[in-house]
Amino acid sequence: MHPKPVVSKAQYTEAEAAQQLGIPVEDLRTLIRRHIVVEESDATNAPMTTFQPSDLLVLRLLAKSQIPAAV
């Protein structure tokens, strides 16, 4: 049985983005709050967020930078 090919979409929901990144939704939210949202009030007042493939690329890089290096 062959693995399913990754299908690129135009937009991803928050849950789909987290799944594509291989992280829990809460970790995705933390990444966004830590690196993208300027003010906390922006995060609480933000409408439902969708992500484009380019957003996932940036978030993937940020997520990898959060993993501590092996000693």
C-alpha positions, 0 to 999 in steps of 0.5 A: 500500500502506498502512502497518500500523496500530500494534496496542496490546498489553497487554504487550510483551517486551523486544525488542518494547518496544525495537522500539516505541521504535525503539531497540536492546535494549541502549539500552532496557536502558541507559535502564532501568538509568540511570533506573528501576533503583535498584541494579545488583543489582536489574538483574541479579536481575530476572526476565524483564521485560514492559512495559505500554503506559504503560511504553512511554510513559515510556520513549519520553519518557526515550529522547527526552531522551537525544537531543542537541539540534541546534545 
